[in-house]
Amino acid sequence: MPRQPRLDITGLLHHVIVRGIERGIIFHDDIDRRSFLDRFSKLLSATGTECLAWALLPNHFHLLLRPHKMPLSHLMRRLLTGYAVTFNRRHERSGHLFQNRYKSIICEEDIYLLELIRYIHLNPLRAKLVPDMETLDNYPWCGHAELMGKHLGIGLSPDTVLGLFDKKLISARRTYHKFLTDGLKMNKLPELTGGGLRRSQTLSPVAGDKLQDFDDRILGSGEFVTSLRQKGILEPNEITRITLIELQQVIETYYQLGNQEIFNRGRKNKVAQARNLFCYCGVRLLHNSGAEVGRHLNIGSSSVTRSIRKGEQLINADAKVKEWVEKTLKQ
């Protein structure tokens, strides 16, 4: 199942969208939301990632992130895997929590930073989780209330965002608030949410018949896309970064296993092969630690080591499995 790898570029703006599997609920109550935000806040600090906007909704969430020190995938893998384990344990459920891979769109900051902040922070109001702006000002599960000084969410620094509106905090908040309120009178820009759009072609008129450069993973002008392409940034990554939960899902699908069957301890050939392949891909190709893979499967480090070796032997001996790995994890 070949697919275009996500772009993961430090220093650039990423709009991240994560949805529950089959549109399922991922935040049942405030305990879930606080658990998520506590984990998210710690990971922002640990990975050197800046957050400029965020909003939690019952079955999905939006983040506007700028990674500085580490690739975004490091934060997202730990965030989604850790939260899913905690969520499943608390609600006595099993299985996948999130829908496929998270969506991450690289954004041209000069054009879209403010529009993205407005779009993300108006999400709870547009979704009718709150009735009006006054209530949104006090809604604790969105970065807007944090910027307004009403709630402590993730430690979002008001200087970073509000400084775009005014140097003085009080007037900056007033201007920012008006900017959000004005957005309610406007239609949503389709390129902020649509998937598979030729986004760069929607930004400005095209001169004559000349098409602008575009990439479905980028929200920005044709010139911005071209500049990234010229730097070699848009060349396919060797490995498509996916979480261990996503890796489990694609391997279970490939081997036609039932949900969670990969956790079975029996020596059934198909299940054993799936576990061996999971360990090999998780450690050797996706660069998770053996301890992380072991915790995911609830097995010890010696078992992970044996499975890695068997997984490597499987790939070398079976051309079909090797081809599937190439298509799934390598682009």
N, C-alpha and C positions, 0 to 999 in steps of 0.2 A: 504494500500500500504506500507507494511513493507520495511524498508531500513536501511542500516547500518549507524549509526550516525557518524557525523564528529568527529574527535579527536580535542580537544581544550585544549592544554596544555601550560601553561605559561613557559617561559624559553627555549622552543624548537622552531626550525625553521619551518615556515609554508609557503609553496608555494601556493598562492591563485590565482585562475583563475575565472574570471567572464565574462560571455558572454551575448550578447543581445538576447532577445527572438526571436526565429526563425532566428537567425543570423542577426538580425536587427542592425541598427546603434545606438550606444549609445553616440557617440561624433560627432556632425555635424560640429563643427567649434572650433576655439580657445577659444571662450567664454565658450563653454561647458567644454572644457578641463581645463581651468583656474578655473572655478567654482568647478569642481571635485577636483582639486589639493588643492585649498584653504580649502575646507571642510576636505579633507584627512589629510592635514598638521596639522590642529587644533585638529583633533581627535587623531592623533599620540601622540601629547603632552598631551591631556586630559586623555588618557587611558594608558599612559606609555608604548607605543608600539614602537619598533625599526624597521625601514625600511632599508633594505640592497640593494634592487634593485626594480625598477618599470618600467613599459612601458605601454603607452596607445596606443591602436590601434582603428580603427574606430568602430569595433563591439565587442571588448573585451579588457580586460586589465589583466596584470600580476603584482602581488605584492609578494615580499619576505619579510616576517615579522617575528619578534620575540617579542611576547607579554611578558611583564615583570610583570605588576601590575594587569591587568585585563584580563579575557578570551578574545580571539580574537573575539568571537561572539558579544561582546558589541560594538566593533569598527565597525564591518562589518554591523551590523543591522542599526546603526545610519548612516553610510556612504551610504549604498545602498538605504535606505528609503528616506533619506534627498535629495540625488542627484536625485532620480527618481521623487520626487514631484517637484523639481525645474525644471528638464528637461521637464516634461509633461506640466507644466505651461508655460514655455518659448516657447515651440513648439506647444502649443495648441493641445495637444493630450491627450488621456486617455488610461488606460489599463496598463498591466505589461510591464516593460522595460527590466528586466533581465530574463534570462532563468533558471527557476527552482531555486535550491539552488546554492550558490557559491561552487566551488570545493576547498577544502583545503587539502593539503598533508603534513603530518609531514615528515621532512627531517633530515637525520643524517648529522650533520654539518661537522664533520671531513672529510667525503668523498665527500659531494656534495655542500658545500657552494659556492666554486669558480665556479663550473660548472653551478650552477643555476644562479649566477650573470651574467656569460657570456651568457647563453641561453636567459635570460630575456632581457638583454641589446642589444642583436643582433636581437631581434624580429622585430623592424621597418625596419632593413636592409633586413632580410630574407623575410619580407612581401612586399618588394619593395616600401615602403613609402619613403625611401631615397635611392639614387643610390650607395653610397660608404661610406667608413669609414670617410672620411673627412666631408661629409655632416652629418653623424650620430654624429660626434663630436659636432655639433652645433644644433642638433635636440632638441627642448626644451621640448618634451613630452616623455622623457625617462631619466632614472636616469644616463645614461652614460654621457650625456653632463653636468650634474650637477657635477659628479665626476671629469670631465675634467676642471671644473671651468668656463664653458661657460655660464651657465644659473642657476638661482635660481628656483628650482622646488618645493620641499617640505621641504627644509632645511636639506637635506641629509648630514650627517657629513662625510667629506672625510676621516677622521681619521679611522673610523670603517672599511671601505672597503679597502682603499688604504694602510692602515697600514699592511694589509696582504701581500703586495708586497715589501714594503721598508719603512724604518723609515723616509727618506727624501721625502718631498712631490713631488718634481720635478722628481726624479728617480722613485718614486712609480707610478706616472701617466704614465711615459714612459713604465714601465714594465707591468702595467695593460693594457695599450693600445695595446701592443704587444700580450698580452694574449688573448684579444678579437679578434684581427686581425687573430691570428693563428686559432681561432675557425672557421673562414670562410672556412678553408681548410678541416675541419673535418665534418663528418656526425653528425647530431643531435643524441644524445643518446635517444633511444626510451623510456626509462624509465622515462625521464624528462617530457614527454607529454602524454604518453598513459594512458588510463583509464582502470581500472580493471586488470592491469598486476600484476603478482606475482613479484613485484618489487625486493624484497629481493633476489629472486633467479637469478636475472640477473646481480648481482654485482660481484660475484666471483665464481670460480669453486666449484662445490659441491663434497666433498670427497666421493668416492664410490657411493653407491646408497642412501646415507643419504640426505634427503631433508632439506633445511634450513627452519627455521621458517619464516612465511611471514604474511603480512596484507596488503590488497589493499590500505589502507589509509596511508601507510608509504613508503617512499623512503629511503632505508637503508639496511644494512647488516642483515643477519639472527640473528646475535648476538645482534644487536641493537633492533630488534623486540622482541627477547626473553627477553632482559633486561626490556623493557617497560611492557611486559606481566607479568613478575615476580613481578613488582611493583604494579600490579593491574590497570595500566593506560589503558589497552586495554579492560577492562570490559565495557560492554555496558553502556552508559550514561542513566540516568533515562529519560531525555528529549532530543529529537532531536531539537537542536536550529535552528529555522527558523525565517525569518523576517516576519513582519506583512504583507508585500506584498505577500510573499510565502504562509502564512497562509490563506490569502484571496483567493489565487488561488486554494489551495487544497479544501477549503470549498465550493467555487463556483462549482468546479468539482464534489464534493460529492453530492451536492444538484441539480446538473444539471442546474445551473443558467447561464444566459448569462454573458458575460464579463461586469463587473462593476454593475451588477444587485443588488449586495449586498448593494449598496449605496441607492437604492430606499427607500423612506420613507413610502411606503404603508404598510398595515397590512396583505398583502398576506402571508399565513401561512408559505410557504417554505422559502421566503425571510426573514421573521421575525425570524424563527428558525436559519437560517444561520447567521444573525447578532448577535443573542444571543450567539450562539456557538462561534463565532469569539471573542466576548468580553470576554467570560469565558476563552477560551484557551489563548487569548492574554495576559490576566492579571494573572490569577491563575496558568497557566502551564508554560507560556513562560516568566513570570515575567517582562512584560512591565508595565509601570505605566498606571493608568486609563486615565491620560491626554494624553499619547501617543496614546492609542487606540481611545480615543475620537477624537483627531485631525485627525487620519487616516479615521474615518467614518464621520467626520464633525458633531459630536453630542456632547452634553454637558456631564459633569461628572455625573449628576444625571441619565441621560439616560444610561450611561455606567454601573452604579451601578445596575440599574434595569435589564439590559441585562445580566450582570454577574449572577445575582440571577436566572433568567429564564434559562440561559444556564446550570447552575448547576442542576436545576430541570429537564431539558431535558435529561441530561446525566444519572441522577439517575433513570429516568422513562423509558428510551428507551435503551434496551440492545444492539441493533444494533449500535446506535450512540456511546455508550460507548466503544464498541469493535473497532469501526473505530478510535476513538480518541486514544485508546491504541496502535493500529497498526501504526498510523500516527505520533504521537508525543512521544510515549514511546517505548523504545526498550528493 
